[in-house]
């Protein structure tokens, strides 16, 4: 009902609480549809409402707001929000909500570049889960799979494989195709990085079939991206191109900017390999527009766009523009941090310089890559003393 004349026309009682629940539900739908700013505005209104929402609605709105600011790239803010939600007495260890919050916090630590914290938190969360004695659900496997991804990102493929083996009984107990798909997904990445490409391709295809049963658009987009990357490694340009276009459309709505840029990079690279530099440059321009809209540093993402633009200009015969882009790529990578993923990009940049016939620039990039991977340069040989005459 509403107040009488002369009083606030704000609804009160059950009607008001119902309105706040409906607003929260619509904000969640908006997030699923990629309308992140609109969702955030609604959630802020819900959380600032007077009278306030009921406890359950307030908790739900806080959780959705954390996801909204994460999608918008405000990772430090999202990290704090997830930490507070996990510390909330309403969050029961071992519950589906607890597991999803733990996944999100692990992911945020990873995405801000703190892999050590991400791994440490993920390992602690799995220990808490084991101590809780909670029945297996697929969100628990998702937490384990996220930790697998963190191991992979720091180059610890042995720990990733061992964790996959540990997750096998949990996958079996929860009986979820989605859980199986999540583990197959990361196992395919491990196999790819260990050079077992055929096995990686088979695992990625199984993961895609399993995860298609899930109502999670972002995961389906990421799986198509991962499968496309494997197909590219096999030289299957046409199949990879079709998958990437689908992944790009899905992730533009439901993914993060970095994930969309990964699709853009590979789509541009396909056109480079086809000998169509103009189409590649159009994708690079699209990537730059996305990065400008994001309004954040995203050094690695900017670097890969510059790299593929440099390759496209080289194919087009524009040597000077190619050099400008590749030098820009190096400057951006120098600001991206000392991570294994950055090392791989330095190695690729070295390959680009080698394609241009620039051995000094190529060697410099290769040496940076080796340094980031923890491979020290060889000690200089001692100088020979001149022979006595």
C-alpha positions in Angstrom: 0.0 0.0 0.0 1.0 3.7 -0.2 1.0 6.4 2.3 -1.8 9.0 2.5 -1.7 12.5 1.0 0.9 14.7 2.6 3.2 11.8 3.3 5.8 10.1 1.2 4.3 8.2 -1.8 6.9 5.4 -1.2 5.2 2.0 -0.9 5.6 0.3 2.5 5.2 -3.2 4.0 5.0 -6.3 1.9 4.3 -4.4 -1.4 7.5 -2.5 -1.0 9.6 -5.6 -0.1 8.1 -7.3 -3.1 9.1 -4.4 -5.4 12.7 -4.7 -4.1 12.7 -8.5 -4.7 11.5 -7.9 -8.3 14.1 -5.2 -8.9 16.8 -7.5 -7.7 15.6 -10.4 -9.9 15.5 -8.1 -13.0 18.9 -6.8 -12.2 20.2 -10.4 -12.2 18.6 -11.0 -15.6 20.2 -7.8 -16.9 23.6 -9.0 -15.8 23.0 -12.3 -17.6 22.2 -10.2 -20.7 25.3 -8.1 -20.5 23.5 -4.9 -19.3 26.0 -4.5 -16.5 25.7 -0.7 -15.9 21.9 -0.8 -15.8 22.0 -3.8 -13.4 24.4 -2.0 -11.1 22.2 1.1 -11.0 19.2 -1.0 -10.0 21.2 -2.9 -7.3 22.5 0.3 -5.8 18.9 1.6 -5.5 17.8 -1.6 -3.9 20.7 -1.5 -1.3 20.1 2.2 -0.6 16.3 1.7 -0.2 14.5 3.1 2.8 12.8 1.1 4.3 15.5 -1.5 3.5 15.0 -4.9 1.8 14.6 -8.0 3.8 17.8 -9.8 4.7 17.6 -12.4 2.0 17.0 -9.8 -0.8 19.8 -7.6 0.6 22.2 -10.5 0.6 21.2 -11.5 -3.0 21.6 -7.9 -4.1 25.1 -7.6 -2.6 26.2 -10.8 -4.3 24.8 -9.6 -7.7 26.4 -6.2 -7.2 29.8 -7.8 -6.6 29.4 -9.7 -9.9 28.4 -6.5 -11.7 31.5 -4.5 -10.6 33.7 -7.5 -11.5 32.2 -7.7 -15.0 32.8 -3.9 -15.3 36.5 -4.5 -14.5 36.5 -2.9 -11.0 38.3 -5.9 -9.6 39.6 -4.4 -6.3 36.1 -3.4 -5.4 34.7 -6.8 -6.4 37.4 -8.5 -4.3 36.4 -6.6 -1.2 32.7 -7.3 -1.8 33.3 -11.1 -2.2 35.5 -11.1 1.0 32.7 -9.5 3.0 30.1 -11.9 1.6 32.2 -14.9 2.5 32.6 -13.6 6.0 28.9 -13.0 6.3 27.3 -15.4 8.9 24.6 -16.1 6.3 27.2 -17.8 4.0 27.4 -21.4 5.1 30.6 -23.2 4.3 30.0 -25.9 1.7 26.8 -24.4 0.4 26.4 -23.7 -3.3 26.4 -19.9 -2.6 29.7 -20.3 -0.5 31.3 -22.2 -3.4 30.3 -19.7 -6.0 31.6 -16.8 -3.9 34.9 -18.7 -3.3 35.2 -19.3 -7.1 34.6 -15.6 -7.7 37.2 -14.4 -5.1 39.8 -16.9 -6.4 39.1 -15.6 -9.9 39.5 -12.0 -8.9 42.8 -12.6 -7.2 43.9 -14.3 -10.4 42.7 -11.5 -12.6 44.4 -8.7 -10.7 47.6 -10.7 -11.2 48.1 -12.1 -7.7 48.4 -15.7 -8.6 50.1 -16.6 -5.3 47.1 -15.2 -3.3 44.7 -16.9 -5.8 46.3 -20.3 -5.3 46.6 -19.9 -1.5 43.0 -18.9 -1.1 41.8 -21.7 -3.4 43.8 -24.3 -1.5 42.4 -23.0 1.9 38.9 -23.0 0.5 39.2 -26.7 -0.6 40.5 -27.5 2.9 37.5 -25.7 4.5 35.2 -27.6 2.2 36.7 -31.0 3.1 36.4 -30.1 6.8 32.7 -29.1 6.4 31.7 -32.6 5.4 29.2 -31.1 2.9 27.7 -33.4 0.3 29.3 -33.1 -3.2 27.6 -30.6 -5.5 28.9 -29.4 -8.9 29.7 -25.9 -7.4 32.4 -27.7 -5.4 33.9 -29.1 -8.6 33.8 -25.6 -10.1 35.9 -24.4 -7.2 38.5 -27.1 -7.8 38.4 -26.4 -11.5 39.1 -22.7 -10.8 42.1 -23.6 -8.7 43.3 -25.9 -11.5 43.2 -22.8 -13.8 45.3 -20.8 -11.3 47.9 -23.6 -11.3 47.9 -23.6 -15.1 48.4 -19.8 -15.2 51.4 -20.0 -13.0 52.8 -22.8 -15.1 52.4 -25.5 -12.4 51.0 -28.2 -14.7 51.9 -31.0 -12.3 49.7 -29.6 -9.5 46.9 -29.0 -12.0 47.0 -32.6 -13.1 47.2 -33.9 -9.5 44.2 -31.8 -8.6 42.3 -33.1 -11.6 42.9 -36.7 -10.3 41.7 -35.6 -6.8 38.5 -34.1 -8.3 37.6 -37.3 -10.1 35.7 -38.9 -7.1 34.0 -35.5 -6.4 32.9 -35.4 -10.0 31.5 -38.9 -9.8 29.7 -38.3 -6.5 27.9 -35.1 -7.6 26.8 -36.8 -10.8 26.8 -33.5 -12.7 27.7 -33.3 -16.5 28.6 -29.7 -15.9 31.2 -30.6 -13.2 32.7 -33.2 -15.5 32.8 -30.6 -18.3 34.7 -28.1 -16.0 37.4 -30.6 -15.2 37.7 -31.8 -18.8 38.0 -28.1 -19.8 41.1 -27.5 -17.6 42.5 -30.9 -18.3 42.5 -30.0 -22.0 44.5 -26.9 -21.3 47.0 -28.9 -19.3 47.3 -31.4 -22.2 47.7 -28.5 -24.7 50.5 -26.8 -22.8 52.3 -30.2 -22.4 52.1 -30.6 -26.2 49.5 -33.4 -26.2 47.4 -31.6 -28.8 45.2 -34.5 -30.0 44.3 -35.4 -26.4 43.7 -31.8 -25.6 41.3 -31.5 -28.6 39.4 -34.6 -27.6 39.0 -33.3 -24.0 37.9 -29.9 -25.2 35.2 -31.4 -27.4 33.9 -33.6 -24.5 33.9 -30.5 -22.3 31.9 -28.5 -24.9 29.3 -31.3 -25.2 28.9 -31.6 -21.4 28.8 -27.9 -20.7 26.2 -27.2 -23.4 23.8 -28.7 -20.9 24.5 -25.9 -18.5 22.6 -22.6 -18.3 25.9 -20.6 -18.2 26.5 -18.5 -21.3 30.0 -17.4 -20.3 31.2 -20.9 -19.8 29.8 -22.0 -23.2 31.5 -19.0 -24.9 34.8 -19.8 -23.2 34.7 -23.4 -24.2 34.1 -22.5 -27.8 37.0 -20.1 -27.6 39.3 -22.8 -26.1 38.3 -25.4 -28.7 38.9 -22.9 -31.4 42.4 -22.2 -30.1 43.1 -25.9 -30.3 41.8 -26.2 -33.8 44.0 -23.3 -34.8 47.0 -25.2 -33.4 45.9 -28.0 -35.8 45.6 -25.6 -38.7 41.8 -25.9 -38.9 41.1 -22.3 -39.7 37.5 -22.5 -41.0 36.2 -24.5 -38.0 38.1 -22.3 -35.6 36.7 -19.2 -37.3 33.1 -20.3 -36.9 33.6 -21.2 -33.2 35.3 -17.9 -32.5 32.5 -15.9 -34.1 30.0 -17.7 -31.8 32.2 -17.3 -28.8 32.7 -13.6 -29.5 28.9 -13.0 -29.7 28.3 -14.9 -26.4 31.2 -13.3 -24.5 30.4 -9.8 -25.7 27.2 -10.1 -23.6 28.2 -12.4 -20.7 32.0 -12.4 -20.5 34.7 -10.0 -19.4 36.6 -7.6 -21.6 39.8 -9.7 -21.5 37.9 -12.8 -22.7 36.3 -10.8 -25.6 39.8 -9.5 -26.6 41.1 -13.1 -26.7 38.5 -13.8 -29.3 39.3 -10.6 -31.3 43.0 -11.5 -31.3 42.4 -15.0 -32.7 39.8 -13.8 -35.3 42.3 -11.2 -36.5 45.1 -13.8 -36.5 43.0 -16.1 -38.7 42.6 -13.3 -41.3 46.4 -12.7 -41.1 47.0 -16.4 -41.9 44.4 -16.2 -44.7 46.4 -13.3 -46.3 43.6 -10.8 -45.6 45.3 -8.0 -43.6 42.4 -5.5 -44.1 40.0 -7.8 -42.3 42.6 -8.5 -39.6 43.0 -4.7 -39.0 39.3 -4.3 -38.8 39.2 -6.8 -35.9 42.1 -5.1 -34.3 40.3 -1.7 -34.5 37.2 -3.4 -32.9 39.4 -4.6 -30.1 40.8 -1.2 -29.5 37.3 0.3 -29.3 36.4 -2.3 -26.7 39.5 -1.5 -24.7 38.8 2.3 -24.8 35.2 1.6 -23.6 36.6 -0.5 -20.7 38.7 2.5 -19.6 41.2 0.4 -17.8 44.9 -0.5 -18.2 44.6 -4.1 -19.5 48.2 -4.0 -20.7 48.3 -7.6 -22.0 45.1 -7.1 -24.0 46.3 -3.9 -25.5 49.6 -5.7 -26.3 48.0 -8.6 -28.2 45.9 -6.2 -30.3 49.1 -4.3 -31.2 50.9 -7.5 -32.0 48.2 -8.8 -34.4 48.0 -5.3 -36.0 51.8 -5.4 -36.5 51.5 -8.8 -38.2 48.6 -7.6 -40.4 50.6 -4.5 -41.5 53.6 -6.8 -42.3 51.4 -9.0 -44.6 50.0 -5.8 -46.2 53.6 -4.7 -47.0 53.5 -1.7 -44.6 56.8 -2.3 -42.9 56.9 1.0 -41.0 53.4 0.6 -39.5 54.3 -2.9 -38.6 57.4 -1.8 -36.7 55.4 0.9 -34.9 52.8 -1.6 -33.7 55.4 -4.2 -32.6 57.4 -1.6 -30.6 54.1 -0.5 -29.0 53.4 -4.2 -28.1 56.8 -4.4 -26.4 56.2 -1.2 -24.4 52.8 -2.5 -23.3 54.2 -5.9 -22.3 56.9 -4.2 -20.2 54.1 -2.8 -18.1 52.1 -6.0 -17.8 54.0 -7.7 -14.9 56.1 -10.7 -14.5 53.8 -13.6 -15.2 54.0 -16.8 -17.2 51.2 -15.6 -19.5 53.2 -12.4 -20.2 56.3 -14.6 -21.0 54.3 -16.4 -23.7 53.4 -13.0 -25.3 57.1 -11.9 -25.2 58.0 -15.2 -27.0 55.3 -14.5 -29.6 56.6 -11.0 -30.1 60.0 -12.5 -30.6 58.6 -14.6 -33.4 57.0 -11.5 -35.0 60.4 -9.7 -35.0 62.0 -12.8 -36.5 59.4 -12.8 -39.3 60.4 -9.2 -40.1 64.1 -10.3 -40.2 65.0 -8.3 -37.1 67.3 -10.8 -35.2 68.4 -8.3 -32.5 64.8 -7.4 -31.6 63.7 -11.0 -31.7 66.6 -12.1 -29.4 65.7 -9.3 -26.9 62.1 -10.5 -26.7 63.1 -14.1 -26.3 65.5 -13.2 -23.5 62.8 -11.3 -21.7 60.5 -14.4 -22.1 63.1 -16.7 -20.7 63.8 -14.4 -17.8 60.1 -14.3 -16.8 60.0 -18.1 -17.0 62.8 -18.2 -14.5 65.5 -19.3 -17.0 68.7 -17.4 -16.2 70.9 -16.2 -19.0 74.2 -18.1 -19.4 77.1 -16.6 -17.5 79.5 -14.8 -19.8 82.6 -16.7 -20.7 85.9 -15.6 -19.1 88.0 -13.4 -21.3 91.0 -15.1 -22.8 94.3 -13.8 -21.7 96.5 -12.7 -24.6 99.1 -15.2 -25.4 102.7 -14.3 -24.4 104.8 -13.7 -27.4 
